[in-house]
Amino acid sequence: MSALDDFQEKIRSSWTNFTADIRKRVLGANNENIDFLVDTFYKLEPTQRNAVIAGGVAGLSLIVVGFLALYFSQINALNRELNKRFDALYEIRELKADYQREDKRFQNLVDALMGGAGSLRIKPYFEKLANEQGVQLSDLSESRSDLPSDNALREKFQEVKVEMRLSNISIPRLLNFIVEAEKGSGYIRVQDLQIRAKYGTRLFFDVTIKARGLASAS
């Protein structure tokens, strides 16, 4: 016999002894207490016996009424609890539907960004654009950093910061270069411009551009 079985056997033995002791105290060793009550009852006068019966019926009725009141009280409490649970379940279903809609929108956004930013290579992109625009591009540098921890795009994308120098460029050509750079990638935005005049001319300048955007984290 295992320790658990031995413990259960002790519990059963203790319970049996306890119930036997209670029964003995209430009913007597040989039910003599019941016999005593019956004998006492029949020794009473008829009016007294009727009073005892009436009292017993009244007491039993009170007990039944008390049990019924407790029963219906518990039923009402259970109904209230069930209503609360059903309301909570309904709210959870609504929140789940809202979450699924927002998650779908988020996935669509990620797919759209991945379609552009996922394939974007910063240095080749600006070098090609400079050649197309006839611009002298130099000192192009790129750095990446993680997005803030509360940004939902953090696991998919990184923030890219770009700094480059354009030499001997006119203002119209500079503006056209910036427009094409932002329009062509869709994910690059110029953040800062430093324009320095060239000695001996008022039409051409040396420009430092700082831009930022998104790129795939992989």
Number of C-alpha atoms within 10 A of each C-alpha: 6 7 8 9 10 11 12 12 12 12 12 12 11 12 12 11 12 12 11 13 14 11 13 15 12 13 15 15 12 9 13 13 15 13 13 12 11 11 11 11 15 11 11 12 10 11 9 13 15 12 12 14 13 12 12 12 12 12 12 12 12 12 12 12 12 11 12 12 12 12 12 11 12 12 12 12 12 12 12 12 12 12 12 12 12 12 12 12 12 12 12 12 12 12 12 12 12 12 12 12 12 12 12 12 12 14 12 12 13 17 13 12 20 17 12 16 23 18 11 17 12 19 14 10 13 18 16 11 18 17 11 10 14 12 18 14 19 14 10 17 13 15 11 16 12 15 18 11 9 7 10 12 19 15 13 17 24 21 17 20 21 21 18 18 18 20 17 19 19 17 14 10 14 18 11 12 19 17 13 14 20 15 12 13 18 14 17 22 19 17 12 12 12 11 16 13 13 14 8 7 9 9 12 20 20 16 21 19 17 19 19 19 21 26 24 21 17 8
